[in-house]
Amino acid sequence: MAPVALGDPRTTVFEDVEVEGRPACRVGVAAGTVAFVDPPEARRRTASEWAGATVVEGSGGALLPGLHDHHLHLRAMAARRASVPCGPPEVADRAGLGAALRAAAAAAASEPGRWVRGTGYDDSVTGPL
């Protein structure tokens, strides 16, 4: 691990974060590299070691190194699992689209207020609606 740059505002210390399932860890990042990971049962560093560093309170959240593309659409991916596939490979033509939507609507009819959500529609396969 990299040495912590004392007093360097480019050093960041994350307080109270979960790392690999271990809660309440303290993590130091210096020059873009993880400098230390201190679990609560083995605190090896004190606040004076990173005087001047940026301190981020994690509030118990998970710290995920390398996750820098925040454009993940996690909710959309989760919703897609509960949606009707409306494009290839499941739907190959207009009739297939109609059949898929009718089947989903019939299944949803037993739950008042339930929506039918389709994903993957491709008008080059089914034609314009």
N, C-alpha and C positions, 0 to 999 in steps of 0.2 A: 504494500500500500504506500501511497505517496506521503511525504511529510506534510504536515499542516503548516501553511504559511501564516505565521503569527501576525495579527493585525492587518492582514490582507483582505480588503473588502471583496475580493474575488473568491475567497473561501466561503463556503456555505455549510452551515451546520443545521441538520434537520433533527428536531427534538420530537420525542414521542411518536415514532413511526413504527410500523410493522415491517419487518424484514424477514422473508422466508418463513412466515408463520410465527416469528418471535415478536411479541408486542413490546411497546414502550422502549424501543431502541433509540440510540443517538447515532447519527451518521454524519461524518464530515467529508466534504468534497472539496478538493484543492486542485486548481488548474485542470478542471474537468475530469479528475480521477478520484475514485473513492479513496479517501485517506484513512478512514477508520470506521468500524461498526462496533459500537459499545452496547451490548444488551444490558438491561437494568441490573442484572445480578453481578455484572463485572464492569462497573464504571472505572475506566482507566484514565479518563481525561477530565480536566476541570474547565470551567468557563474561561479562566485566564489564558488557556492555551489557544483560544480562538478569538481573543479580544480584537474587535474591529471587524470580525467576520459577519456576514449576513446570517441571522438565525431565523429559521422557518419553523413555526410550531405546526407539527403534523396532526395534532388532535387524534392520534390513534390510527390514522389512515395508513394504507400500504404505500411504501416507497418502491417504485418500479423503475430501476435503472434502465436506460436505453429506450424507454417508451417516449419518444419525442414526436411522433405523428399523432396529434390529438384528434385527427379527423377520422375516427374509427367507426362511427355510427353503430355503437354497441347495441343501443336500443333497437335500431332498425334491423340488425342481424338477429336479435332475439325475437322481434315481432315477425320476421320472415318465417321462422320455424312454425308459427301458428297461422300462417297465411296460405292462400291457395296459389300454387304455382300456375301462372298464366302464360308461360312461354316455354321455349325449348329447354330441355328435351321432353318435358311432361306434356306440353301442348304443341301439336304440330300443325294445326289448322283451325279455322273458325269453328267448326263443329266440336272440336276438342275443347276449345275455350268455353263454349256454351255448356258442354257436359260437365266440365270441372266446376264452373260457377253454380250450376243447378244443384250438383251434389253437395257443395259446401253450403248453399242456402238451405237445402233440406235438412242438413245436419244441424245448422244453427237455429232452425225454427223451434226447436224444443227449449231454447233459452231466450226468453223475451229480452229485447234490447241488444242482443249479440250482433256484432257487425261481421260481415264477410269482407276480408281484406285480401286482395289479389296482388301478386308481385311478379315481375319479370315479363310483363306484357310486351310483345314485339309485333308491331303491325306489319313487318315484312313477312311474318309467318301467318298471322291470322287475318290480315287486311285491316283497313281502317274501320273503326266502329261507327 
